[in-house]
Amino acid sequence: MKLRSLLQVAIVSATALFAVQCKNAEQDGSAAQQAQGKQITITASLEQPTITKTSLSSENKVLWSAGDQIKVYNASHPSGAVYTLSSGSGTSLGEFSGDNIGDGPYYAIYPADAGGTLGETGIAVTLPKEQGYVAGSFGSGAAVSIAQAENIGNFSFRNVLGGVSFQVASDKAFSAIRLQTKGEEALNGAGTVKMSEGGVPQLTMADRTSDEGSFLYLKCPAEGASASSFVLMLPPGSFESGFMVEFLDKEGNVMFKSAKADVNKVVRSSIVDMPASTYTPTYKAAFFESDSFGFFPAIGAAAELGTPLSYDEAAGQYAFKNTDDQRYVRVQNLSQGFYAAITTPKVMALGGTYEVTVEKVEGSSLTSSKANYIAVQKTGDRVWLVNPEDNTGIIQKMED
């Protein structure tokens, strides 16, 4: 009787336990399903001591800033999910809130809007042409960092880019800084970034399709920037051909500096200090902002910008002819009574010096001259050339 009773109790207990376990399993499964998509908080740290964010402390530590966003990926979310900083502004360890996206492994990118789709070769990334100004640091979104983790609770971000810092002594306020590589490197545009086996980010930029990918533009605030230090973030590389750097002041003048190749190696997670210089305005910035082309007789900073012999769509016409090694462009304006014919090499590299022939007819006066001009700025369809001897300028249309 006692044995039977104990057996009955055991059977009843086992049945009850099984029922409870089944119920718990159902609840656990339901909880796991519900967890995906719910709001969670993750922790993210920044690599030190180099810049990965929009602000620096007085000890040159990199800090998260209010409004920062990261994008987190896994196999079921190749387009990523955005997480926003919820606490930790002003520190290097922040908390980000967003939807639970399920199981890992996980990958993350900062800033969120730099990241594209996660693929077999890494995360697609887009580096912008324009970067904002922050005194002694770099603008929001200018830097890129990535992280990889098995646990969604913690991410340790590693810097992808390196930086260059320009020290300029000046009593002028600057409106912009423009950096352009003399080589074939891409400074902006599409690329792919992945984490190597050693946990070091590796960035591969897509090949440049035009000179549009060769420059970065640091835009200063409307009131101008009077600080002596300016930082731009760019892909790591040797940059053996060097850079051309433009400093534009608020008074409408510009200075060019040619940065030497032997000091230009940009290393991931570090800032390269370029040689210090003193701002000496040389040319009128309006010449380099013009989208016309032709001959400009006076572009010096100390003089008024002379009336150009350049193409005017409303009242002029132009013709061009290319040979294997030369580029000939003629602009004509009948109402102003001139034409100007410009012959340059067909291919011109940034920073190079080239012999240019200019033939001008103004009224009944014909002149022809040859002089050496320096190519100081390029875009996809224009080259800006200056003659440092007489401060004349040429914008040559690069048309095939």
KAGI-V233727 format. One record per residue. N is the residue number from 1. PHI is phi in degrees with one decimal (* if undefined). NEAR is the number of other ideal C-beta (glycine too) atoms within 12 Angstrom. D_LAST is the distance of its C-alpha to the last C-alpha in whole Angstrom. Layout:
n=[N	N]
phi=[PHI	PHI]
near=[NEAR	NEAR]
d_last=[D_LAST	D_LAST]
//
This chain:
n=[1	2	3	4	5	6	7	8	9	10	11	12	13	14	15	16	17	18	19	20	21	22	23	24	25	26	27	28	29	30	31	32	33	34	35	36	37	38	39	40	41	42	43	44	45	46	47	48	49	50	51	52	53	54	55	56	57	58	59	60	61	62	63	64	65	66	67	68	69	70	71	72	73	74	75	76	77	78	79	80	81	82	83	84	85	86	87	88	89	90	91	92	93	94	95	96	97	98	99	100	101	102	103	104	105	106	107	108	109	110	111	112	113	114	115	116	117	118	119	120	121	122	123	124	125	126	127	128	129	130	131	132	133	134	135	136	137	138	139	140	141	142	143	144	145	146	147	148	149	150	151	152	153	154	155	156	157	158	159	160	161	162	163	164	165	166	167	168	169	170	171	172	173	174	175	176	177	178	179	180	181	182	183	184	185	186	187	188	189	190	191	192	193	194	195	196	197	198	199	200	201	202	203	204	205	206	207	208	209	210	211	212	213	214	215	216	217	218	219	220	221	222	223	224	225	226	227	228	229	230	231	232	233	234	235	236	237	238	239	240	241	242	243	244	245	246	247	248	249	250	251	252	253	254	255	256	257	258	259	260	261	262	263	264	265	266	267	268	269	270	271	272	273	274	275	276	277	278	279	280	281	282	283	284	285	286	287	288	289	290	291	292	293	294	295	296	297	298	299	300	301	302	303	304	305	306	307	308	309	310	311	312	313	314	315	316	317	318	319	320	321	322	323	324	325	326	327	328	329	330	331	332	333	334	335	336	337	338	339	340	341	342	343	344	345	346	347	348	349	350	351	352	353	354	355	356	357	358	359	360	361	362	363	364	365	366	367	368	369	370	371	372	373	374	375	376	377	378	379	380	381	382	383	384	385	386	387	388	389	390	391	392	393	394	395	396	397	398	399	400]
phi=[*	-64.1	-64.0	-62.8	-62.7	-64.2	-65.4	-62.3	-60.9	-63.0	-64.8	-62.1	-63.5	-63.3	-62.8	-64.6	-62.8	-61.1	-63.2	-64.1	-62.3	-62.8	-63.7	-63.6	-62.3	-64.5	-65.4	-62.1	-62.8	-64.5	-64.5	-63.9	-67.8	-72.5	-62.7	-68.3	100.1	-78.9	-69.3	-133.6	-120.2	-121.2	-105.6	-135.0	-111.7	-106.5	-68.2	-119.1	-98.8	-90.4	-73.1	-130.5	-142.6	-83.4	-145.3	-124.0	-81.1	-66.3	-94.2	63.0	-83.9	-91.7	-125.7	-71.0	-125.3	-55.2	90.1	-59.2	-134.6	-120.5	-118.4	-114.3	-122.4	-149.0	-61.2	-87.6	-133.0	-67.8	-88.8	85.9	-125.1	-89.8	-118.4	-113.6	-59.3	-107.8	-159.2	103.2	-60.1	87.8	-128.9	-94.2	-126.5	-120.3	-112.9	-120.7	-114.0	-177.1	-78.5	-67.3	-106.3	99.1	-75.1	-87.5	-71.1	-118.5	-133.2	-143.8	-138.0	-126.0	-76.2	-60.5	-75.9	-83.5	-89.6	-103.7	-96.7	-83.1	-128.8	-65.0	-96.0	131.7	-95.2	-67.0	-134.4	-125.7	-93.2	-75.1	-74.4	-105.6	-122.7	-83.2	-93.0	-135.8	-57.0	73.0	-144.0	-133.5	-75.7	-59.0	84.6	-75.7	-98.3	-129.0	-139.8	-132.8	-142.9	-139.6	-156.0	-87.1	-106.3	-70.2	-69.9	-139.0	-127.9	-110.1	-79.4	-117.2	-69.0	-98.5	-98.8	-117.8	-136.5	-124.6	-119.4	-108.6	-101.7	-129.6	-86.0	-160.0	-99.0	-100.4	-89.9	-96.0	-100.9	-166.8	-126.5	-125.2	-112.3	-134.1	-75.7	-83.7	-94.9	-100.1	-67.4	-98.1	-100.1	-137.0	106.5	-83.3	-162.6	-135.5	-127.2	-143.0	-99.6	-75.1	-60.9	-83.3	79.6	-108.0	-63.4	-126.4	-107.9	-120.6	-88.0	-67.6	-60.0	-67.5	-100.4	-161.1	-70.3	-60.9	-86.4	-95.8	-130.9	-127.9	-126.1	-95.9	-93.8	-88.0	-65.0	-57.2	-78.0	90.6	-124.1	-104.1	-63.3	-92.4	-123.0	-130.3	-119.7	-122.5	-103.0	-151.0	-62.0	-62.1	170.6	-83.7	46.7	-64.2	-83.1	87.4	-127.5	-114.1	-120.9	-110.4	-114.4	-106.5	-97.3	-70.3	-90.1	90.4	-115.6	-145.1	-122.2	-110.4	-129.8	-98.9	-86.2	-70.0	-69.3	-74.0	-117.9	-106.3	-67.3	-101.6	-106.9	-53.7	62.4	-151.2	-113.3	-93.1	-85.2	-75.7	-56.0	-66.5	-144.9	-109.3	-70.3	-129.3	-61.5	-117.0	-130.1	-77.1	-65.4	-58.9	-63.0	-82.1	-97.2	-73.1	-103.5	-86.6	-151.6	144.8	-106.9	-119.8	-73.5	-147.2	-123.7	-66.4	-63.8	-84.7	-119.1	-73.8	-66.8	-66.4	-65.4	-80.2	-98.4	-131.1	-71.3	-122.9	-58.8	-76.0	-134.1	-138.9	-148.6	-145.1	-140.1	-142.3	-150.9	-117.4	-111.1	-62.6	-129.4	-128.6	-126.8	-118.5	-131.4	-122.2	-113.8	-142.3	-135.0	-70.9	-68.5	-94.7	69.5	-148.3	-143.0	-135.4	-113.3	-121.8	-118.5	-131.6	-58.6	-69.0	-117.6	-133.1	-94.2	-59.5	88.5	-78.1	-108.2	-137.1	-78.3	-124.4	-105.0	-122.8	-112.6	-126.9	-125.9	-123.2	65.9	-108.9	-99.2	-110.7	-133.2	-142.2	-148.8	-124.1	-157.7	-90.2	-121.2	-106.2	-81.5	-109.6	-152.9	-138.7	-131.1	-62.0	-134.6	-141.6	-129.4	-97.9	-119.3	-126.4	-104.6	-70.1	-78.5	-122.4	57.2	-95.8	-134.8	-135.9	-111.1	-98.8	-79.9	-95.9	-116.4	-108.9]
near=[7	8	9	10	11	12	13	14	14	14	14	14	14	14	14	14	14	14	14	14	14	14	14	14	14	14	14	14	13	13	14	16	14	14	18	20	16	16	18	24	23	36	30	44	31	39	32	25	18	34	44	49	45	34	29	31	20	10	10	19	23	36	30	38	32	19	21	39	32	46	40	43	39	27	17	20	28	21	21	35	34	27	38	30	33	23	19	25	21	22	24	31	26	35	25	38	25	30	24	28	32	23	16	24	21	38	39	45	48	50	41	33	22	38	39	26	21	33	19	11	18	27	41	32	43	27	38	32	26	25	39	28	33	31	21	24	35	43	33	29	33	41	48	49	47	49	42	33	27	14	17	34	19	22	38	28	44	37	40	45	47	35	41	42	36	39	25	33	18	29	16	28	25	38	29	35	44	40	43	43	39	32	26	20	36	32	43	36	30	24	38	31	42	29	32	17	8	10	16	21	38	26	43	24	31	22	14	24	15	18	33	20	31	37	37	42	31	41	26	29	19	11	11	23	32	22	25	24	29	47	41	46	47	46	41	33	29	19	33	19	24	30	40	41	41	41	41	39	30	24	21	24	33	38	34	37	31	28	34	20	21	14	21	31	22	39	22	32	30	24	34	33	22	32	21	17	21	16	32	20	29	29	38	33	32	26	43	38	24	27	19	32	36	41	46	40	29	24	42	27	29	15	20	16	26	21	19	32	38	38	34	23	13	10	17	25	18	28	18	26	18	20	14	9	14	22	32	26	40	31	37	26	28	14	11	22	18	31	30	42	32	45	31	38	27	22	21	30	25	37	32	24	22	31	22	36	27	36	25	31	23	21	13	9	12	15	20	17	24	16	26	22	37	33	35	39	38	34	28	18	21	35	39	45	45	39	32	19	13	21	27	36	46	49	41	46	32	27	19	13]
d_last=[106	104	102	101	101	98	96	96	95	92	91	91	89	87	86	85	83	81	81	79	77	75	75	74	71	70	70	68	65	65	65	62	60	61	59	56	54	57	56	56	56	54	54	51	51	48	47	49	48	44	43	42	43	42	45	47	51	53	53	49	50	48	49	48	48	49	46	45	44	43	42	45	44	46	46	47	45	41	40	42	45	44	47	48	50	53	55	54	52	52	53	52	53	53	54	51	52	51	52	53	51	53	53	51	50	48	44	43	40	40	39	39	36	34	35	34	36	38	37	38	36	37	36	33	32	29	29	28	26	28	32	35	37	41	43	43	41	38	38	39	37	35	37	37	40	41	45	47	50	53	55	53	55	54	50	49	46	44	41	37	35	36	36	35	37	37	40	39	42	41	44	40	40	36	34	31	30	27	26	23	23	22	22	20	23	23	25	25	24	26	28	32	35	38	42	42	46	47	46	43	40	37	33	30	27	24	21	18	15	14	15	17	20	20	23	26	27	31	32	35	38	38	41	39	40	42	43	42	41	37	37	33	34	31	31	33	31	32	28	29	26	27	26	25	28	28	31	31	34	36	36	32	32	30	31	28	30	29	31	32	31	35	36	33	34	34	37	38	41	41	40	38	39	37	39	40	39	40	37	37	34	32	29	29	27	26	24	22	23	21	18	17	15	17	20	23	26	28	27	31	33	36	34	33	30	29	28	24	22	19	18	20	19	23	23	20	17	14	12	9	8	7	10	11	12	11	9	11	11	14	16	19	22	25	28	28	27	24	21	19	17	15	14	14	13	9	11	14	17	19	22	21	22	19	20	18	19	20	21	23	25	28	30	31	30	28	27	25	25	23	24	23	22	22	19	21	19	16	15	12	10	12	14	17	19	23	25	28	30	30	28	25	22	18	16	12	9	7	4	0]
//
